[in-house]
Amino acid sequence: MRTRTLLTGIVLAFLTTACAAAAPNFTGSWKLNTSKSDFGQFPAPSSMTQTVTHDEPKIKIAMKQSSDMGDMEFERDYTTDGKEYTHDMRGTPMKSAVKWDGDVLVITSKGKFGDNDFTMVDRWKLSDDGKTLTVNRHFASDMGEMDNKLILEKQ
């Protein structure tokens, strides 16, 4: 019986370590590939870069984007434990939380534009070679839903 308990403990410790090691690290400078991305009904930005510093469970995201609507920059610090953070995006108050879903990093943000509540869920997936970051974005509001796919390449 003691051998079985010891063996079970060793197996569980191994599985826990293997699962923890499976989480990808997004650290790096990422550039949007507009030709491979899908923006749905919205126009693509002319450029976008993200610089990510990821030291699990901390993740810092610095984004710069240029588009016909102007330039936008922001920097966010999160932890991947699901803790909610309050920030603003172009003057719009938002709340965001980050957590893991297997090897996918999920960033859920909620806010309000005028009288319209919205939720935006970004699902970050790193390619096997670590050179491509795919962000599947789902946006839902009182006015409807929309999906985008952003393809970012490591620089």
Residue pairs with C-beta under 8 A, 6 or more apart in sequence:
22 102
22 103
23 56
23 80
23 100
23 103
24 103
24 105
24 126
24 130
25 54
25 56
26 52
26 54
26 59
26 105
26 124
26 126
26 133
27 52
27 53
27 54
27 55
28 51
28 52
28 154
28 155
29 49
29 50
29 51
29 52
29 154
29 155
30 49
30 50
30 51
30 52
30 133
30 152
30 153
30 154
30 155
31 47
31 48
31 49
31 152
31 153
31 155
32 45
32 47
32 48
32 49
32 150
32 151
32 152
33 151
33 152
33 153
34 44
34 45
34 46
36 151
37 44
37 148
37 149
37 150
37 151
38 148
38 149
39 148
40 146
40 147
40 148
41 146
42 146
42 148
43 67
43 68
44 67
45 65
45 66
45 67
46 66
46 67
46 68
47 64
47 65
47 66
48 63
48 64
48 65
48 66
48 150
48 152
49 63
49 64
49 65
49 155
50 61
50 62
50 63
50 64
50 152
51 61
51 62
51 63
52 59
52 60
52 61
52 62
53 59
53 60
54 60
56 80
57 79
57 80
57 81
58 77
58 78
58 79
58 80
59 77
59 78
59 79
59 80
59 98
59 105
60 75
60 76
60 77
60 78
61 75
61 76
61 78
62 73
62 74
62 75
62 76
63 72
63 73
63 74
63 75
64 71
64 72
64 73
65 71
65 72
65 73
66 72
72 90
74 87
74 89
76 85
76 87
76 96
77 85
78 85
78 96
78 97
78 98
78 107
79 98
80 98
80 99
80 100
80 105
81 98
81 99
82 97
82 98
82 99
83 97
83 98
84 95
84 96
84 97
85 95
85 96
85 97
86 93
86 94
86 95
87 93
87 94
87 96
88 94
89 111
92 111
92 112
92 113
93 111
93 112
94 109
94 110
94 111
95 109
95 110
95 111
96 107
96 108
96 109
96 110
97 107
97 108
98 105
98 106
98 107
98 108
99 105
99 106
99 108
100 106
101 123
103 125
103 126
104 123
104 124
104 125
105 123
105 124
106 121
106 122
106 123
106 124
107 121
107 122
107 124
108 119
108 120
108 121
109 119
109 120
109 121
109 122
110 117
110 118
110 119
110 120
111 117
111 118
111 120
112 118
113 141
115 142
116 141
116 142
116 143
117 141
117 142
118 139
118 140
118 141
118 142
119 139
119 140
119 141
120 137
120 138
120 139
120 140
121 137
121 138
122 135
122 136
122 137
123 135
123 136
123 137
123 138
124 133
124 134
124 135
125 133
125 134
125 135
125 136
126 132
126 133
126 134
127 133
127 134
130 154
131 153
131 154
132 151
132 152
132 153
132 154
133 151
133 152
133 153
133 154
134 149
134 150
134 151
134 152
135 149
135 150
135 152
136 147
136 148
136 149
137 147
137 148
137 149
137 150
138 145
138 146
138 147
139 145
139 146
139 147
139 148
140 146
